Amino acid sequence: MKGLAVDNLAVVRGGSPILSGVCFEAPAGAVTGLIGPNGAGKSTLLMALLGLVPAAGTARFAGHDLGRMPRRERARIAAYVEQSASTEERLTVRDVAALGRIPFQSAFAAGPAPQDDAIVADALAQTGMTDFADRRFDTLSGGEQQRVQIARALAQQPRLLLLDEPSSHLDIRAQLQLLALLRRRAATGATIMLAVHDLNLAARSCDHLVALQGGRVVAQGPPARVLTPALLLSVYGVHARLLPEGGGGRPLIVYDGAAEPFASNPD
């Protein structure tokens, strides 16, 4: 089964290119990590894949051009978790997770079907949020809110799951639990793609990497092939060594320092 195929994707804002000629594949049944420094275009790319920002080019999944699909239809096969989300509505954790079932519900239904309740309960259980189900979403910590948003995405039962820095608000235990969850989802045949800053976490947990620099893809492939000292220097501006971790050919990165100090800003 094929995964996500992106061809010549481009985004321009205010006359300036944000993404240019982006081409890559994210295999089905695998976790793909989207890496690159701040400003490389990772968040914009994830939104462009689902038509959430105007873009040229194509992003195809399961025979569909995602950007051209009706939003409701697209939400039945693809889910997106943004880096942070908030609401002023007085919603419970269960209410937020249940938003993932809206694409599957009839506009004329009196309420969610029993199967929807079961799917939402399972999504909360997978993210460890069952005991928080009746809490108001806006009373949770940033990490807890992030887990609820992931539960909402899981409730969509997506075949394509896109996540923007999903571990940014999580402690290390929750990060490892999340990545194990994503790997289990990938094992069912789903296509998983996440933007990630921690390169050692990416090397440990991703099967495939796509590296962005200045809105362009500069490398893609298995972590051991992408994460080289030359790429880390050219893309991130850091000197680093790669050590064999001892299993699966996944590298361990040891940073030796930045190539240049912060530039001074004269008054």
C-alpha positions, 0 to 999 in steps of 0.5 A: 500500500502506498503512502503520501506522495508530494510533488512540486508543492509550493507556498508563497506568502506576501510575494515571498516563497515559503516552500519551493518545489517540495517533493517527497514520499511518506511510506504507509505503515511507517513513521516519517519525521519532518526535520529542519531548523526553525523557519524551514517551513515544517508547519507550513508544509503540514498545513499545505498537505491538507489544503489548510493554506493555499499551495501549488503542486499536489499531495496525493494519498490513497488515490486522492489529491488531498488539497482538492478534497471536500474538507469533510471527506478529507477529515474521514481519512486524514487528521492533523494535530497542530503544535498548540490549540486552545479554545474559549468554549467550556468544553470537557476533555471528552467533548474535545476528543469527540470533535474527531467524530464530527466528519462521520456524523449526519447533520440530522442525527440527534446525537453521537451514535454508541459506536462514536462514544466507544471510539472516543473512549478508546482514544482517551484510553490510548492517550492516558486521558480517561481519568480526565474525561470530565475535566474542562479542557481549559484547566489542563496543562499544556502537555495534557491538552496536547494529549487530548488533541492527539486523542481527538485525532485518533478518534477520526481513525485516520489512515493519514496522521500529521502532527506538528511537534506533538511532543513539545509540551510533553515530559520525556515519559509522555514523549516515549509513550506517544512515539510508541503509540504512533508506531503502533498506529503505523503497524496497522498500515497508517501513514504517520508524519510528524514535525520534530526538533529532537533529532535523537528522538527522530533517529530513535523513533522514525523509520523515514526522515524528510529534511527541510532547509529554506523551504526545500527538501535537502534530504530524505530516507532512513535516519542513518542515511539522512543524519550525517555530520555534513547535513547537520553542519549545513542545515543546522550549523552544528558540529556533531558526531554520530555514534552507533546506538547498537541496533537497527542501524540508528545513529546517536548524535553527539553535539560538539558545538555550534559553527558560529555564535549568536550574531550581536545586534548593535543598538 
